[in-house]
Amino acid sequence: TKVTQAHTYKDINKLDIDVKDVNVEFREGKNYSVRYEGAKSSSPTVKKFGNQLQIKGRLSSHSIRFNGMSMYDDYYRNSDRNKLIITLPKDSKLDELNLKLSDSLLSQVNMTGIEADQVKASIHDTKLDLRDANFGNVELSAGDSDISMTNTVLSNGKLDLNDTDVRLDGGSLMQVAMNITDGDVDYNNLSIQGGNLRNNDGDIKMSNTQIQGGYKIDDTDGDILVSRVTVDGYRVQSNDGDVRLFEQTTSNGNVLEKNSNSDNVLDIISNDGDITVN
């Protein structure tokens, strides 16, 4: 049975979303509102406590996954059929945004961005697709997911990711530590102020990026390609791999440096992989 539920609210500054097998869309509108379209068995409960809005999915204890489908009490459905639409007024800002998503897609439709002073998110088997967002004090954990952000600002936070690819195009990272186990990373057209990237198993690409305050990349097993980066100095080393720093080349444990005494250095090390900087 499919249902449609809609609620309208005022004065929301804290938003908690905890759903599974439900795609989440953020949209821009005149009022704060929540609209659910999909299977009745997955319809969330929505409660308001002061200025806090809590959205929690109702999950059956007899859920079975089969070829990308879910079964609740003999009802088969694809998660695309279940949609949670969150509407926020233009230029609104949340004090807190808390997300717990599984088997989901989070995206923005007809909306320039989401702004929140504090973000805590835990996602699994989920695609996160954001544009023009501005998140402070970020804590994000992800497993078996895909993260894509365009013109998005992340500041003062930590990302712990497992089996998750990351693609950042435009925007900035300010004092963000990113730890990844098994995932590829693609930075393009970013502004970076401090922070670091540690990858246990995956390739890393960085291009058209400006760095201030230094940045460190540590990749246990993977190739690293850096191009057209604005930074004052470099320190580059691979314990088992070929290394190129512009016209300099070396391999297997030797270090290449350029203006490495600067306070603004891109420090790159790989335990097993090639590194190319041009």
Backbone bond lengths (Angstrom), bond angles and torsions (degrees), N, CA, C in turn:
res aa  C-N    CA-C-N  psi(-1)  N-CA   C-N-CA  omega(-1)  CA-C   N-CA-C  phi
1 T - - - 1.455 - - 1.520 109.77 -
2 K 1.336 116.29 127.88 1.463 120.68 178.13 1.523 109.46 -97.69
3 V 1.337 114.64 144.34 1.458 120.19 -179.46 1.522 109.61 -134.78
4 T 1.327 115.48 162.54 1.463 122.74 171.90 1.521 107.72 -130.48
5 Q 1.332 115.87 126.33 1.459 121.37 179.15 1.518 108.53 -127.46
6 A 1.332 117.14 140.50 1.464 121.01 -179.20 1.524 109.95 -140.02
7 H 1.342 115.25 140.43 1.460 121.88 178.94 1.529 108.19 -139.14
8 T 1.328 116.60 143.70 1.466 122.02 176.86 1.526 109.02 -122.71
9 Y 1.345 115.73 140.53 1.461 120.45 -174.78 1.526 110.58 -136.66
10 K 1.348 114.21 169.12 1.459 121.35 174.91 1.526 109.11 -126.18
11 D 1.310 115.22 153.02 1.468 121.97 169.73 1.522 113.30 53.58
12 I 1.317 116.13 63.10 1.464 121.77 175.98 1.527 109.12 -103.50
13 N 1.348 116.98 125.73 1.465 119.06 174.61 1.527 112.96 -126.23
14 K 1.329 117.17 -2.89 1.460 120.94 175.57 1.518 108.04 -135.89
15 L 1.334 115.76 128.17 1.460 121.13 -176.02 1.523 109.96 -127.31
16 D 1.336 116.03 122.40 1.460 122.53 177.53 1.527 108.68 -115.25
17 I 1.337 116.63 124.46 1.461 121.28 179.45 1.523 108.75 -126.82
18 D 1.319 116.97 123.49 1.464 123.12 -179.31 1.525 107.55 -136.12
19 V 1.339 116.91 97.05 1.463 120.37 -176.20 1.526 110.74 -140.54
20 K 1.335 114.70 159.87 1.456 122.45 176.57 1.521 108.68 -135.43
21 D 1.335 115.93 143.47 1.470 121.54 -179.55 1.520 111.71 57.38
22 V 1.322 115.97 33.12 1.463 121.82 177.77 1.522 108.05 -135.60
23 N 1.327 117.06 125.66 1.455 120.86 175.58 1.520 109.55 -81.33
24 V 1.332 115.85 137.56 1.463 121.57 -175.32 1.520 109.40 -112.48
25 E 1.331 116.30 126.22 1.460 122.08 176.99 1.523 109.65 -118.60
26 F 1.336 115.44 131.57 1.461 120.59 170.72 1.519 108.47 -98.71
27 R 1.325 114.90 133.02 1.459 120.46 178.59 1.524 110.17 -132.58
28 E 1.324 115.35 163.91 1.461 121.68 178.87 1.522 109.49 -103.66
29 G 1.336 116.22 136.14 1.456 120.42 179.95 1.514 111.44 -157.05
30 K 1.316 116.02 -168.86 1.463 120.66 -177.65 1.523 112.10 -80.81
31 N 1.325 117.06 -30.30 1.460 121.33 -174.83 1.526 110.96 -130.89
32 Y 1.340 114.96 163.37 1.460 120.00 168.88 1.529 107.97 -73.32
33 S 1.312 116.26 127.10 1.460 118.18 178.90 1.517 110.98 -151.27
34 V 1.329 115.06 158.79 1.462 123.12 177.78 1.523 107.54 -130.52
35 R 1.317 116.32 129.70 1.457 121.26 178.75 1.527 108.51 -132.61
36 Y 1.302 116.20 129.60 1.465 121.47 177.79 1.520 109.38 -116.04
37 E 1.338 115.31 133.82 1.454 121.68 175.99 1.526 107.81 -131.41
38 G 1.321 117.14 119.37 1.453 118.45 178.89 1.509 113.01 158.36
39 A 1.328 114.53 -159.04 1.460 121.12 -176.24 1.526 111.08 -65.91
40 K 1.313 115.29 136.89 1.464 120.16 179.79 1.523 111.08 -60.58
41 S 1.339 116.65 -34.45 1.463 120.54 -177.55 1.521 112.76 -65.69
42 S 1.334 117.34 -19.36 1.469 120.79 179.98 1.522 112.76 -109.95
43 S 1.320 117.74 6.14 1.468 119.62 -177.98 1.526 109.85 -64.16
44 P 1.326 117.80 131.40 1.458 121.01 -176.54 1.528 112.03 -81.30
45 T 1.311 114.75 160.55 1.456 120.19 169.15 1.521 107.76 -93.13
46 V 1.315 116.55 139.84 1.462 122.32 -178.26 1.523 108.23 -123.02
47 K 1.332 116.22 122.62 1.461 120.98 -179.20 1.528 109.75 -131.65
48 K 1.320 115.40 148.22 1.466 121.55 178.76 1.520 109.00 -120.07
49 F 1.332 115.10 126.27 1.453 122.30 177.00 1.523 107.69 -121.40
50 G 1.323 116.94 99.03 1.457 119.39 -174.62 1.514 110.07 63.51
51 N 1.340 116.84 -120.41 1.466 121.41 178.04 1.526 112.58 -97.17
52 Q 1.327 116.62 10.36 1.464 121.83 179.81 1.523 110.25 -101.08
53 L 1.336 115.45 131.58 1.461 121.03 176.56 1.519 108.44 -112.86
54 Q 1.328 115.81 125.56 1.463 121.73 -176.89 1.523 109.30 -116.16
55 I 1.339 115.08 124.17 1.462 121.51 179.11 1.523 107.72 -120.62
56 K 1.316 116.18 117.61 1.461 119.69 -175.18 1.519 109.92 -131.15
57 G 1.326 115.13 127.96 1.452 120.34 -179.80 1.516 112.18 -72.41
58 R 1.312 115.77 151.04 1.462 121.85 176.39 1.520 107.69 -102.24
59 L 1.316 115.90 109.54 1.464 120.65 -173.71 1.517 110.88 -107.17
60 S 1.306 115.85 134.45 1.462 121.01 175.73 1.520 109.77 -76.41
61 S 1.310 116.01 142.69 1.470 119.82 177.06 1.515 111.66 -77.49
62 H 1.347 116.56 -2.72 1.466 120.82 -178.62 1.521 110.92 -112.95
63 S 1.329 115.86 36.46 1.463 120.14 -179.26 1.521 110.65 -78.17
64 I 1.327 116.54 137.31 1.459 122.54 177.68 1.519 108.55 -131.28
65 R 1.342 117.19 132.77 1.455 121.77 175.97 1.525 108.65 -94.00
66 F 1.349 116.77 133.64 1.462 120.62 178.73 1.519 108.34 -149.05
67 N 1.358 116.38 110.38 1.465 121.52 178.33 1.529 112.82 51.48
68 G 1.341 115.38 47.96 1.456 119.70 177.28 1.511 114.28 77.35
69 M 1.335 117.10 5.60 1.459 120.89 179.93 1.525 108.84 -110.98
70 S 1.324 115.25 160.30 1.454 120.39 174.75 1.520 109.24 -117.28
71 M 1.321 116.01 148.61 1.457 119.91 177.40 1.516 108.63 -124.08
72 Y 1.313 117.16 119.47 1.449 122.07 173.68 1.535 107.20 -120.30
73 D 1.326 116.49 113.23 1.465 120.64 177.96 1.527 111.62 50.95
74 D 1.349 115.25 51.56 1.470 122.72 176.93 1.525 113.53 70.46
75 Y 1.343 118.06 13.91 1.473 119.67 178.50 1.524 108.92 -107.66
76 Y 1.332 117.45 114.17 1.451 122.17 179.11 1.522 108.99 -91.64
77 R 1.343 114.47 139.68 1.458 117.44 177.93 1.523 108.97 -158.22
78 N 1.296 116.38 155.70 1.453 123.54 172.51 1.517 107.89 -95.19
79 S 1.353 117.50 142.87 1.462 119.86 -176.60 1.529 112.26 -62.24
80 D 1.355 118.19 -20.92 1.460 120.24 178.41 1.527 111.58 -63.02
81 R 1.295 116.95 -21.34 1.464 119.34 -179.52 1.526 111.81 -75.34
82 N 1.312 117.13 -18.40 1.458 121.45 -177.75 1.526 109.20 -104.62
83 K 1.307 116.02 122.93 1.459 120.11 -175.03 1.526 110.23 -135.16
84 L 1.326 114.67 132.41 1.456 121.79 175.66 1.521 107.72 -114.37
85 I 1.319 116.64 116.82 1.463 121.85 -176.74 1.524 109.06 -106.79
86 I 1.331 116.17 117.39 1.462 122.46 178.54 1.525 107.97 -105.05
87 T 1.321 116.70 118.84 1.461 120.69 179.50 1.523 109.61 -105.42
88 L 1.334 115.61 128.84 1.462 122.11 178.52 1.522 109.15 -120.97
89 P 1.340 118.40 141.68 1.462 120.29 176.51 1.525 111.46 -64.15
90 K 1.316 116.38 152.82 1.454 121.67 178.40 1.523 110.40 -59.58
91 D 1.338 115.89 137.99 1.467 123.84 178.43 1.526 113.13 66.05
92 S 1.322 118.42 14.34 1.463 120.00 175.67 1.524 109.45 -74.93
93 K 1.330 115.35 155.20 1.457 120.73 -178.39 1.520 109.03 -137.45
94 L 1.323 116.25 129.06 1.452 121.40 178.91 1.521 110.50 -91.80
95 D 1.331 115.93 140.25 1.461 119.14 171.88 1.526 109.98 -71.55
96 E 1.335 116.37 -40.59 1.463 121.22 -179.51 1.525 110.48 -139.45
97 L 1.319 115.19 139.86 1.459 122.29 171.95 1.518 107.67 -129.98
98 N 1.331 116.28 116.16 1.456 121.91 -179.84 1.524 109.19 -116.06
99 L 1.335 115.78 125.75 1.459 121.00 -176.13 1.521 110.46 -125.57
100 K 1.322 115.95 134.94 1.456 122.04 170.18 1.522 106.30 -136.39
101 L 1.329 115.55 105.45 1.460 121.07 -172.55 1.525 110.65 -126.18
102 S 1.329 115.66 141.30 1.457 121.34 175.77 1.518 108.89 -141.33
103 D 1.335 116.33 137.86 1.470 121.49 -177.86 1.519 110.06 50.96
104 S 1.336 115.51 56.70 1.458 119.72 -170.14 1.521 111.05 -141.31
105 L 1.318 114.14 171.38 1.460 123.28 171.11 1.517 107.12 -132.70
106 L 1.333 117.10 124.16 1.457 120.79 175.52 1.513 108.33 -110.58
107 S 1.335 116.46 124.77 1.458 120.65 -175.92 1.517 110.31 -147.48
108 Q 1.328 115.16 173.71 1.456 122.27 176.33 1.523 108.88 -118.52
109 V 1.317 116.08 138.06 1.457 122.01 178.96 1.524 108.23 -128.77
110 N 1.335 116.80 123.55 1.466 121.50 179.14 1.525 111.61 52.82
111 M 1.327 115.51 44.21 1.458 120.62 -178.21 1.513 108.87 -144.88
112 T 1.340 116.70 135.36 1.459 119.97 -176.68 1.519 112.44 -77.79
113 G 1.327 118.58 -29.56 1.449 118.09 -179.56 1.511 113.07 175.31
114 I 1.332 115.06 169.44 1.457 122.90 176.09 1.523 106.93 -121.22
115 E 1.338 117.31 136.96 1.459 120.84 179.32 1.522 109.12 -125.21
116 A 1.343 116.08 131.26 1.459 121.24 179.52 1.521 109.21 -148.19
117 D 1.341 116.16 137.52 1.462 120.97 -179.80 1.520 112.04 -72.23
118 Q 1.323 116.60 -30.05 1.463 121.14 -179.36 1.518 109.47 -141.01
119 V 1.340 115.70 132.05 1.462 120.52 -178.86 1.525 109.54 -131.04
120 K 1.326 115.51 126.53 1.455 121.91 172.00 1.520 107.34 -123.83
121 A 1.323 116.33 122.87 1.461 119.54 -175.39 1.520 110.57 -138.54
122 S 1.325 115.12 139.10 1.458 122.74 173.71 1.519 106.93 -131.76
123 I 1.335 116.44 117.35 1.458 119.63 -176.33 1.525 109.96 -128.95
124 H 1.328 115.23 148.56 1.464 121.09 177.41 1.519 108.64 -142.55
125 D 1.330 115.25 134.71 1.467 120.61 179.44 1.526 110.02 50.19
126 T 1.335 115.03 48.66 1.465 121.78 -172.61 1.520 110.46 -135.18
127 K 1.314 116.07 144.60 1.457 121.71 172.95 1.526 108.42 -102.44
128 L 1.328 115.57 122.44 1.460 122.30 178.95 1.521 107.72 -105.96
129 D 1.323 116.84 114.71 1.464 122.09 -175.74 1.527 108.50 -126.49
130 L 1.346 116.52 101.03 1.462 121.54 -174.44 1.519 111.11 -120.59
131 R 1.332 115.07 151.05 1.460 121.80 178.77 1.530 109.13 -140.50
132 D 1.342 115.98 132.09 1.467 122.06 175.71 1.524 112.64 59.00
133 A 1.318 117.89 30.04 1.463 120.72 176.77 1.527 109.62 -84.72
134 N 1.336 115.66 157.76 1.462 122.04 178.09 1.524 107.43 -137.26
135 F 1.342 115.88 104.10 1.456 121.71 -174.45 1.523 110.25 -118.67
136 G 1.338 116.53 127.99 1.454 121.57 174.58 1.515 111.00 -108.26
137 N 1.328 115.97 159.03 1.467 121.59 178.10 1.532 110.96 46.38
138 V 1.329 114.61 62.92 1.464 121.77 -171.83 1.527 111.33 -91.16
139 E 1.328 115.85 130.38 1.457 122.59 168.78 1.526 107.15 -127.18
140 L 1.320 115.59 110.34 1.464 120.23 -176.42 1.517 110.09 -128.42
141 S 1.326 116.04 125.74 1.464 121.27 171.96 1.520 107.70 -119.60
142 A 1.335 115.56 141.17 1.462 119.42 -176.36 1.518 110.04 -146.88
143 G 1.327 115.50 145.71 1.454 121.93 175.01 1.513 110.58 -136.99
144 D 1.328 115.82 135.04 1.467 121.33 175.92 1.526 110.86 52.01
145 S 1.339 115.47 49.65 1.462 120.63 -173.51 1.518 111.29 -133.33
146 D 1.321 114.86 -179.38 1.462 121.65 178.14 1.523 107.49 -137.85
147 I 1.342 116.18 127.71 1.459 120.97 -177.09 1.515 109.40 -118.53
148 S 1.324 116.01 123.61 1.458 122.40 177.53 1.524 108.37 -130.68
149 M 1.333 116.56 123.43 1.457 121.50 179.71 1.521 109.51 -131.88
150 T 1.326 116.30 132.64 1.454 122.78 179.78 1.524 109.25 -120.73
151 N 1.333 116.07 128.47 1.472 121.69 179.30 1.526 111.66 50.08
152 T 1.311 115.32 44.53 1.464 121.51 -176.67 1.521 110.71 -113.33
153 V 1.337 116.19 140.43 1.458 123.08 179.98 1.524 109.09 -105.06
154 L 1.340 116.41 124.16 1.459 122.82 172.83 1.516 107.77 -119.52
155 S 1.333 117.07 129.21 1.465 119.05 -177.79 1.523 111.28 -136.61
156 N 1.333 114.16 143.77 1.464 122.30 173.07 1.526 112.07 52.76
157 G 1.316 115.41 69.98 1.449 116.12 -177.89 1.502 114.88 -162.76
158 K 1.339 114.30 -172.73 1.454 121.95 -177.50 1.516 109.33 -142.92
159 L 1.325 115.61 135.34 1.460 122.34 176.76 1.522 108.48 -118.68
160 D 1.324 116.83 121.79 1.464 123.08 176.18 1.522 107.83 -113.94
161 L 1.333 115.87 111.92 1.457 120.33 -170.23 1.523 110.77 -126.20
162 N 1.328 116.13 139.39 1.456 122.10 178.37 1.525 109.33 -129.26
163 D 1.330 115.64 128.35 1.468 120.56 179.68 1.527 109.99 51.36
164 T 1.330 115.14 49.55 1.465 121.94 -174.54 1.523 110.09 -138.74
165 D 1.330 116.49 127.88 1.459 121.68 175.05 1.523 109.65 -89.88
166 V 1.349 115.30 146.18 1.464 121.28 -177.90 1.521 109.32 -126.74
167 R 1.321 115.74 130.41 1.459 121.43 175.85 1.530 108.52 -131.06
168 L 1.333 116.58 114.69 1.460 122.57 179.05 1.521 108.36 -116.52
169 D 1.316 116.70 121.49 1.464 122.24 -177.29 1.523 108.52 -127.79
170 G 1.343 116.82 107.23 1.453 120.47 -175.52 1.520 110.77 80.33
171 G 1.331 116.16 167.47 1.458 120.35 -179.85 1.512 111.52 88.92
172 S 1.339 116.41 -159.58 1.458 119.99 -174.97 1.522 112.15 -150.49
173 L 1.334 113.88 154.31 1.454 123.67 170.83 1.519 107.14 -118.31
174 M 1.333 117.38 121.89 1.456 121.44 -179.47 1.522 109.31 -123.27
175 Q 1.329 115.62 109.22 1.460 122.39 -179.28 1.533 111.30 53.92
176 V 1.319 114.60 53.71 1.466 121.38 178.72 1.527 109.17 -114.91
177 A 1.329 116.31 127.64 1.465 122.37 174.81 1.524 108.29 -100.82
178 M 1.336 116.03 126.18 1.460 120.84 -178.71 1.525 109.40 -119.28
179 N 1.336 116.14 121.00 1.461 122.43 178.33 1.523 108.97 -116.83
180 I 1.336 116.42 123.92 1.457 120.72 -175.03 1.527 110.17 -128.04
181 T 1.317 115.55 135.97 1.456 122.05 170.38 1.518 107.92 -115.60
182 D 1.311 116.35 107.09 1.468 122.31 177.69 1.527 111.39 70.47
183 G 1.326 114.78 81.54 1.460 119.53 176.13 1.514 111.11 -174.75
184 D 1.318 116.88 148.44 1.459 122.05 176.24 1.523 109.76 -92.56
185 V 1.341 115.58 149.33 1.462 121.90 -177.41 1.517 109.37 -127.03
186 D 1.321 115.99 135.09 1.467 121.76 178.14 1.523 108.62 -132.95
187 Y 1.353 116.26 109.54 1.464 122.64 174.78 1.523 107.88 -102.92
188 N 1.321 117.50 130.57 1.460 120.74 175.59 1.526 109.73 -142.72
189 N 1.328 114.75 132.29 1.461 120.94 174.47 1.524 111.96 57.04
190 L 1.330 115.97 45.39 1.458 121.52 -179.15 1.519 111.49 -103.23
191 S 1.335 115.19 159.05 1.455 123.32 165.75 1.524 106.71 -113.26
192 I 1.338 116.57 121.24 1.460 121.15 -176.39 1.521 109.58 -117.65
193 Q 1.333 115.86 130.57 1.461 121.79 175.50 1.526 108.22 -124.28
194 G 1.325 115.96 99.54 1.455 120.70 -179.88 1.519 112.55 67.24
195 G 1.329 114.72 -174.08 1.460 120.34 -179.41 1.516 112.05 94.02
196 N 1.332 116.25 -172.88 1.459 120.87 -178.63 1.520 110.47 -160.10
197 L 1.344 113.92 165.27 1.464 122.16 177.93 1.517 108.73 -132.75
198 R 1.340 116.16 122.15 1.453 121.81 176.20 1.529 107.92 -119.88
199 N 1.328 115.21 125.51 1.464 120.04 -177.76 1.519 108.74 -127.76
200 N 1.317 116.56 124.45 1.459 120.35 -177.74 1.522 112.65 -80.57
201 D 1.337 116.65 -31.79 1.466 119.36 -177.10 1.523 108.76 -160.33
202 G 1.339 116.05 99.39 1.460 119.10 178.70 1.509 111.76 165.70
203 D 1.315 115.95 160.71 1.462 121.82 178.75 1.526 110.14 -87.41
204 I 1.343 115.09 153.23 1.462 121.52 -178.68 1.521 109.27 -130.47
205 K 1.336 115.78 131.56 1.461 121.90 173.70 1.523 108.94 -123.56
206 M 1.337 115.91 136.12 1.458 121.56 176.10 1.519 108.19 -137.13
207 S 1.335 116.94 125.23 1.462 119.97 -178.84 1.524 110.29 -144.94
208 N 1.337 114.80 153.10 1.468 122.27 174.55 1.525 111.85 50.40
209 T 1.321 115.62 45.38 1.464 120.87 -172.35 1.522 111.10 -121.65
210 Q 1.342 115.75 141.11 1.459 122.34 176.59 1.522 109.13 -106.42
211 I 1.334 115.52 133.77 1.464 121.07 -177.64 1.520 109.94 -120.89
212 Q 1.332 115.86 134.88 1.458 122.83 172.61 1.526 108.34 -130.84
213 G 1.330 115.94 141.27 1.454 119.54 178.61 1.509 114.49 78.48
214 G 1.331 117.03 9.59 1.455 121.29 178.24 1.521 113.69 78.76
215 Y 1.335 115.42 159.26 1.467 121.33 179.67 1.516 107.76 -156.43
216 K 1.339 116.30 141.38 1.463 120.54 -179.71 1.518 110.38 -121.03
217 I 1.337 114.68 133.38 1.462 122.40 175.17 1.523 108.34 -117.87
218 D 1.323 116.53 124.89 1.463 122.73 179.70 1.527 107.64 -127.53
219 D 1.335 116.11 112.01 1.468 121.07 -176.45 1.523 108.85 -120.06
220 T 1.323 116.88 118.42 1.460 120.36 -177.71 1.523 112.03 -70.60
221 D 1.329 116.85 -43.39 1.463 120.74 -176.70 1.522 108.78 -147.38
222 G 1.342 115.87 98.00 1.459 119.14 179.55 1.514 111.56 167.83
223 D 1.314 115.57 159.04 1.461 121.33 177.83 1.526 110.05 -88.79
224 I 1.340 115.35 149.06 1.463 121.82 -178.28 1.519 108.80 -126.84
225 L 1.323 116.35 127.81 1.459 122.36 178.26 1.522 108.86 -124.44
226 V 1.336 116.25 121.50 1.463 122.73 -179.15 1.520 108.39 -123.06
227 S 1.328 117.09 129.56 1.463 119.72 -179.86 1.528 110.41 -146.49
228 R 1.327 114.62 143.01 1.463 122.83 175.77 1.527 111.96 53.00
229 V 1.329 115.12 51.71 1.461 121.37 178.82 1.524 109.54 -106.05
230 T 1.327 116.67 136.62 1.457 122.36 177.60 1.520 108.96 -98.33
231 V 1.330 116.12 111.25 1.451 122.97 -179.68 1.526 106.74 -157.71
232 D 1.339 118.11 159.56 1.468 120.20 -174.94 1.522 113.53 -82.20
233 G 1.334 117.62 -29.36 1.456 119.19 -177.13 1.516 112.82 -153.59
234 Y 1.362 114.36 168.27 1.464 120.60 -178.56 1.524 109.86 -136.53
235 R 1.333 114.83 148.77 1.457 122.76 166.70 1.525 106.01 -139.72
236 V 1.355 117.08 120.04 1.463 120.54 -169.83 1.527 109.95 -132.76
237 Q 1.354 116.35 134.28 1.459 120.19 -179.22 1.521 110.49 -154.79
238 S 1.343 115.86 138.37 1.460 121.85 170.50 1.522 108.69 -128.62
239 N 1.327 116.26 126.74 1.461 119.51 -179.67 1.524 112.68 -71.67
240 D 1.320 116.79 -26.71 1.464 120.99 179.04 1.523 108.22 -146.44
241 G 1.342 115.21 82.94 1.454 119.19 -178.89 1.515 111.49 167.91
242 D 1.318 115.59 169.40 1.461 121.83 178.45 1.526 110.04 -88.03
243 V 1.336 115.27 143.47 1.463 121.26 -176.71 1.520 109.73 -128.51
244 R 1.324 115.96 133.37 1.464 121.62 173.43 1.521 108.89 -129.79
245 L 1.323 115.98 126.13 1.460 122.98 173.15 1.520 107.00 -120.25
246 F 1.322 116.04 93.82 1.459 122.48 -172.82 1.533 109.34 56.15
247 E 1.330 118.49 -112.28 1.470 120.24 -177.67 1.523 112.80 -90.52
248 Q 1.326 117.95 -8.70 1.463 120.91 179.55 1.535 109.93 -85.98
249 T 1.324 115.58 144.25 1.464 120.01 176.36 1.524 109.99 -138.14
250 T 1.325 115.98 149.48 1.458 121.92 174.97 1.528 107.87 -162.52
251 S 1.325 116.78 -172.67 1.469 120.07 179.92 1.514 110.56 -162.13
252 N 1.335 114.78 164.30 1.463 124.84 166.79 1.526 114.68 49.03
253 G 1.327 115.94 63.50 1.455 120.88 170.40 1.503 116.63 99.88
254 N 1.313 118.28 -18.03 1.461 120.05 179.43 1.526 110.70 -76.86
255 V 1.331 115.41 150.24 1.460 122.31 -175.34 1.521 110.06 -104.99
256 L 1.325 116.17 135.94 1.458 121.96 171.20 1.521 108.57 -110.73
257 E 1.342 116.61 138.18 1.459 120.92 -176.01 1.519 111.44 -136.26
258 K 1.314 114.70 151.84 1.455 122.19 171.84 1.522 107.75 -149.73
259 N 1.330 116.65 117.18 1.471 122.13 -177.82 1.530 111.28 50.36
260 S 1.321 116.17 43.24 1.464 120.43 -172.94 1.523 113.70 -74.79
261 N 1.338 118.22 -7.23 1.463 121.13 176.71 1.522 112.19 -85.81
262 S 1.299 116.66 -3.14 1.463 121.05 179.00 1.529 110.82 -67.54
263 D 1.334 116.17 156.94 1.466 120.93 174.71 1.527 111.84 -78.10
264 N 1.317 116.07 -10.62 1.462 120.50 -177.29 1.526 108.95 -120.65
265 V 1.346 115.13 81.04 1.465 122.07 -174.56 1.526 109.94 -116.29
266 L 1.322 114.97 138.51 1.462 121.06 168.94 1.524 107.02 -92.08
267 D 1.323 115.82 110.04 1.466 122.99 -175.81 1.532 108.20 -103.54
268 I 1.338 116.07 116.32 1.466 120.67 -175.41 1.523 109.68 -122.82
269 I 1.320 115.98 128.90 1.459 120.18 175.51 1.524 109.22 -138.47
270 S 1.333 115.17 137.34 1.463 121.11 175.75 1.518 108.40 -129.04
271 N 1.313 116.72 135.02 1.455 119.66 177.31 1.524 111.46 -78.38
272 D 1.337 116.18 -35.57 1.462 120.69 -178.60 1.524 108.57 -149.18
273 G 1.335 115.85 93.51 1.458 119.30 -179.88 1.515 111.55 165.57
274 D 1.310 115.89 160.21 1.462 121.46 178.39 1.526 110.24 -86.19
275 I 1.342 115.31 148.56 1.463 121.95 177.91 1.522 108.32 -126.98
276 T 1.318 116.23 129.20 1.461 121.61 177.23 1.519 109.16 -129.23
277 V 1.336 116.09 125.60 1.463 122.46 176.55 1.516 107.54 -122.68
278 N 1.321 117.02 120.31 1.459 119.67 178.02 1.528 111.00 -145.94
